[in-house]
Amino acid sequence: MNNILPKTILLVEDEVVIAAMERQLLENEGYTVIHAVTGEESVAVVREEKTSVDLILMDIELGGGIDGAAAAEEIHRFNSIPVVFLSSRMEKDTVAKTGGVASYGYILKNAGIDVLLASVRMALRLVDVIAERTAVETKLKDSLAKLDAAQGVAKIGFWELDLADMTITWSKGVMSIFGLPPDSPSPTLDEFQGFVHPDDRVFVEAQVKKQLRPMDAVEITYMYRIIAKDGSVKSIDHRGRQKFSSDGRLVGIYGSVQDITEQYHAAVSLRESEERHRRLFETMTQGIVYQNAEGAIISANPAAERILGLTVSQMMGKTSMDPDWKAIREDGSELPGKDHPAMVALRTGRTEGPFTMGVYHPKTKSHSWISVTAVPFFQPGETSPGMVYTTFDDITERKRANEAMRASDERYAVTLAALNDGIWDWNVPSGTAYFSPRYYAILGFDDGAFPATYTGWRALVHPDDIVRVEGDLARSTGSGAGFSIDLRMKTKAGGWCWVSTRGKVIEHDAEGRAVRMVGTLSDITERKHAEEALLHADKLASLGILATGIAHEVNQPLMAISMALDILSVKGGGDAYTADKIASMKGYVQRITRIVDQVRAYAREQNDGATGTFSVNDCVDNVMNLLGSQYRVLGIDLAVVRDPAVPLSRGDIFRFEQVVINLLTNAKHAVMEQARGKPRDWNRKIGIATANENGSAVLRVRDNGIGIPDSVRRNLFSPFFTTKPPGEGTGLGLSITYSIIQSMGGEISVDSPGDHTEFIVRLPPVT
């Protein structure tokens, strides 16, 4: 016979003749035969053979090595190939050898060809039947596993109640829903009732009783809650059918249960959401209008009725094209219906707005202003909106208020521009602030150049002013009263600018603490300079009057004392003690004389003196002739550089010589003070230079002395201001110098970075 799918048989036979005969018979029947002589060889063939073996014909009694039973047992350790044993005898002990091996039969070697072939066919058929049954069982197991998995995913299970003995059968799905292990025994009817939520038990009992009686309904469905084994509450969808016998008797009920807890909660949430939406739709102050794809109104809320002055019934079916809307743009021009936000959204499929427009209100007989946003709505899979909903607010009053505010802001801006003041707005608790562009500009900064915070502002306040200013601010924030403070603030260029700031607390918290302050900032630098100049002029005028009196009152007794000392020095004899005292007194008189001369010079400066033209170079030469030797005795290196092109100046040459003397005197004191902390060979230098700079006569006096700190420089030219110890200076020298130079139309400045000091005098040329 020819098999469509030939089977492969492993023939294990140690007798070569018998094996050859059996092999020939089997191959004639269409089988593929592999021959093994020993048990060990058969094991190796099965383990190593690439072709799968469908059946083994195993001789039980093999010569040498392991016998057929042992070989079959070894093969079954790793492969379950069916075995048919061959034997020349069927004694009990021979058959007993195969007791531990699952076989498909025994064949006597002398039973004949037909028996051999029939046994092989039967064994192979049995193998196929078993394989088919195994496949069916495997599929059934897979199906049941998939069913269990599907029940688990769907949270569904099946049950059955047998009315004969009132026993319940639950599937694994039901067990899982109720929180029981899958292999648990099915509960009784009473145990089932124990799982039902106490509030639902009466209802469930009534439904069960209904199902236990014949009824017309094919299926009964209801919902209840259970308390699962883990204590969780679940919502159950219960479906049941009645089961009848062939003679029409009710023998049981069966059906399904499904855990619908999530669906139930979702449905509850959806209902609650819909209710909230309905309430929001009906109670919100914002108007809402729904329009279909053609733009016709299909729904509107009460707020829309109020804002538009129309009832829902009056609006139903109206489109944006209706001329009764009388819609206008913000500039008052007509707004065509096709340009209404809803129509644009329907046309483009994009959200439109917020858009401000005016619509005619039939009750007020005027236009109401609304801020509109239109949102297109798409059905799943559609590319064109099937609906549009429009939300809008009545901004009529807000628009009027904004217009009034805008007009007020314009007036305020014009006023501020006229005043040229900066604006500040300070949030006291947070420390944040607003500074207007003009605020920054007053200090020379670009808008936003420094942080708009209290800390950013404080960093610019002059160190000498901060304590006073913060004290005034603290008093104002505490009392709520307004304030006005003059202070200095640093500019972008690094200098100091005098400003006046005014402000007031305009907002307090519940405890009365200041929350917000606003105010202005004014540039008062020019005013301050004018005040200082006026004050300085007043001081100079007063000092001029005082100086005249001092010179007159002191000079006469001073002359008498000087003459008396001269007489004593002539007639005093050789008394060394007396001579020493007279010399000391003469020194005091000379010192007083110098003071009186300076005072007299200052007094003369307050009045118009004789003026003429002079050369700055001549003044320098005269002073050097007078003082040069004194400076050289002190070890000071005087370096003089004269520019022959220096133009002539107009003024009193003697008074300008006084300027040169005063500047040299100050330089000498600075150098000698510096020399105290230096080695003996330290070079003491004073440089004097004249120059023609842009047509002006310039005198520079530079020393390598101790320098002048900023705190001293601010008062340097004030009368009676001195840093010298008592008795070493009057404090009038630089003040007189300043006055003389001003009277000549010139100016004086000082540069003192720390390692030197240089005074620069500039005089205008003679015109």
Sequence and secondary structure as in RCSB ss.txt:
>XXXX:A:sequence
MNNILPKTILLVEDEVVIAAMERQLLENEGYTVIHAVTGEESVAVVREEKTSVDLILMDIELGGGIDGAAAAEEI
HRFNSIPVVFLSSRMEKDTVAKTGGVASYGYILKNAGIDVLLASVRMALRLVDVIAERTAVETKLKDSLAKLDAA
QGVAKIGFWELDLADMTITWSKGVMSIFGLPPDSPSPTLDEFQGFVHPDDRVFVEAQVKKQLRPMDAVEITYMYR
IIAKDGSVKSIDHRGRQKFSSDGRLVGIYGSVQDITEQYHAAVSLRESEERHRRLFETMTQGIVYQNAEGAIISA
NPAAERILGLTVSQMMGKTSMDPDWKAIREDGSELPGKDHPAMVALRTGRTEGPFTMGVYHPKTKSHSWISVTAV
PFFQPGETSPGMVYTTFDDITERKRANEAMRASDERYAVTLAALNDGIWDWNVPSGTAYFSPRYYAILGFDDGAF
PATYTGWRALVHPDDIVRVEGDLARSTGSGAGFSIDLRMKTKAGGWCWVSTRGKVIEHDAEGRAVRMVGTLSDIT
ERKHAEEALLHADKLASLGILATGIAHEVNQPLMAISMALDILSVKGGGDAYTADKIASMKGYVQRITRIVDQVR
AYAREQNDGATGTFSVNDCVDNVMNLLGSQYRVLGIDLAVVRDPAVPLSRGDIFRFEQVVINLLTNAKHAVMEQA
RGKPRDWNRKIGIATANENGSAVLRVRDNGIGIPDSVRRNLFSPFFTTKPPGEGTGLGLSITYSIIQSMGGEISV
DSPGDHTEFIVRLPPVT
>XXXX:A:secstr
   SS  EEEEE S HHHHHHHHHHHHHTT EEEEESSHHHHHHHHHH SS  SEEEEESS SSSS HHHHHHHH
TTT    EEEEES   HHHHHTTTTS  S EEEGGG HHHHHHHHHHHHHHHHHHHHHHHHHHHHHHHHHHHHHH
HHHHTEEEEEEETTTTEEEE HHHHHHTT  TTS    HHHHHHHB GGGHHHHHHHHHHHTS  S S EEEEEE
EE TTS EEEEEEEEEEEE TTS EEEEEEEEEE HHHHHHHHHHHHHHHHHHHHHHH SSEEEEEETTS EEEE
 HHHHHHHT  HHHHTT  TT GGG  B TTS B  GGGSHHHHHHHHSS EEEEEEEEEETTTTEEEEEEEEEE
EE  TT SS SEEEEEEEE HHHHHHHHHHHHHHHHHHHHHHHHT EEEEEETTT BEEE HHHHHHTT  TTSS
 SBHHHHHTTB HHHHHHHHHHHHHHHHH   EEEEEEEE TTS EEEEEEEEEEEEE TTS EEEEEEEEEE H
HHHHHHHHHHHHHHHHHHHHHHHHHHHHHHHHHHHHHHHHHHHHHHSTT HHHHHHHHHHHHHHHHHHHHHHHHH
HHHHHTS    EEE HHHHHHHHHHHHHHHHHHTTEEEEEE  TT   EEE HHHHHHHHHHHHHHHHHHHHHHH
TTS TT  EEEEEEEEEETTEEEEEEEE SS   HHHHTTTTSTT   S TTS  S HHHHHHHHHHHTT EEEE
E  SS EEEEEEE    
